[in-house]
Amino acid sequence: MAKAIAVEGLERAFDEVLAVQGVDLEVGEGEIYGFLGPNGAGKTTTVRMLTTLLLPTGGRASVAGYDVVAEARRVRASIGVALQEAALDPLMTGRELIRLQATLQGLPGAEGKRRADDLLERVDLAGAADRRVGGYSGGMKRRLDLAAALVHEPRVLFLDEPTTGLDPVSRKTIWEEVRTLNDEGTTVFLTTQYLEEADQLADNVAIIDSGRIVAEGTPASLKAEIGHPHIRLQLEEGSIAAAEEICARIGPLLPPMDGKTVLVEVEHGAADIPRVVRALDEASIAVGSLELVHPSLDDVFVAKTGYHLEQDGDESDEGEGAVTE
Amino acid sequence: MATNLRVVRALGMRSIRQTFRRPQLMAPIIVFPTLLLAIQTGGAGGAVDLPGFPPVQSFLQFMLAGAMMQSLMLAGNSGGIALAVDIEMGFTDRLFAAPISRYTIVLGRLAGTAALGLLSALWFFAIGLIFGTEIEGGIPGALLAIALVTVTAMAVGGLGAAIALRTGSASVVQGLFPLVLVVLFLSSAFFPVDLMIEPAKTIAEYNPLSLIVEGVREPIISGIDASDTANALLAIAGIVVLGLVLSARALRHRLRVG
């Protein structure tokens, strides 16, 4: 598969601090690539280098086949960029912004107007197109930013935390639009601090921590690296010891979450559920609830970095992702 | 080339719209200089009778060039503030990520500042004419003065843009506001150099702004003078070169630091 993005040993130092340290990655044409990590991990610095907004201090990178340093202008003609904290002028109207973006991308006046109208319709902002952006909601701003990034039909689209601070409905709307764009052939490089977002959208995921890539692969392969799924059983307190003894014969027990839960790893996933239920039933142990839990990207994140990537973005307006030890 | 010109025009139009839509950017360009002009002509009009004061029809006729200079200097400062605000809110990233020459971003801003300089010149000429001021250089003199004000606005805007690009901070550029007034008062903008006392007199004599002021003032108070015009153009060229060099260095710095 042709490479839309190829990065080799990319580095960026700010004085003595190495914000990005020897990043290697490849993104195929037509792929959605999730770049996952907490605040300060080096996601945005990497994106800024790939979008020619920041010069690397080491390594090399090409986007759409062009070197980000030597052929920066060709890179810029091939990419669409929607950066973190939608960089919009609150005094402009949505229509003015898209038309300005069309001019910046070299589209002739008439084509720029047509594209602006089409895109405003596409992101459901036609009705608000002549209102100033300062009065838009967070979701509307993100959709406008996305539309602006698409005005010249770029081959590669960079989305830097496109849903940070959005409510769940707005987030899903952006996800649907990203999927549609990808179906139309656009390669998407998506940074996020939301595990679910990477899981839902990305064909491949890289986890970056302290400027280094600590894991890379498809979401499924990364989860598979972590281990088998487990069954979570909610039981009455008095039956925990007996249930643990029975479950231990089926698979290894995982550390319990509380005094009412038993976690047992199962090699064959759903196929093992009847075995567990039968064994508990034969011992007359009542099961309050049962759930098959597959390893999540959070488990992968914890395994690779040693801490959780907290998902509290719904309440966050600042896009600050918290890291918990 | 055609694309670059379209970009400069589009960014210039945005810059003008931005100024009209943000009153705090418009006030220093039109409101403050108009108020100062009214206060000075009302309170210090008798200065024209001082020995050594250049022969003028009225103090207002003398002050028009100073008001225009104040307006264009503050337009340049406001342009710098607006650019710094763009940097702070990330809007310049949108521009830097486009396949255009990065100098068109600065030129677009300067085109907008030049247009505001033109507006300011027209505004103060209109005030002068309403209050009976004669333009001794006639229509050619008025056109020359308007052209000089417009070009100077762009030149001063270049300095504002360079500081904005270097610092990326609107408050730093805004902090230059008092300095702009000091530079203006230490020039011939509001008072004839010959009537100043030392050391202000010497400073004003060497202040390139005085050369520009005289280039704008002469067509209004006595007619076009080739020597004054040449001196003004020379001073403007110096500011343009300084602004371009500093802006180019600041742009490179911004790319290095992101």
Interface residues (C-beta under 8 A of the other chain):
Chain A: F14 T45 R48 T51 T52 L53 L54 L55 R73 R74 R76 A77 I79 V81 L83 E85 A87 L88 D89 L91 M92 E96 R99 L100 Q101 T103 L104 Q105 G106 G109 R132 A148
Chain B: T3 R6 V7 A10 L11 R14 R17 Q18 R21 R22 D86 M89 G90 F91 D93 R94 L95 F96 A97 A98 P99 I100 L255 R256 V257 G258
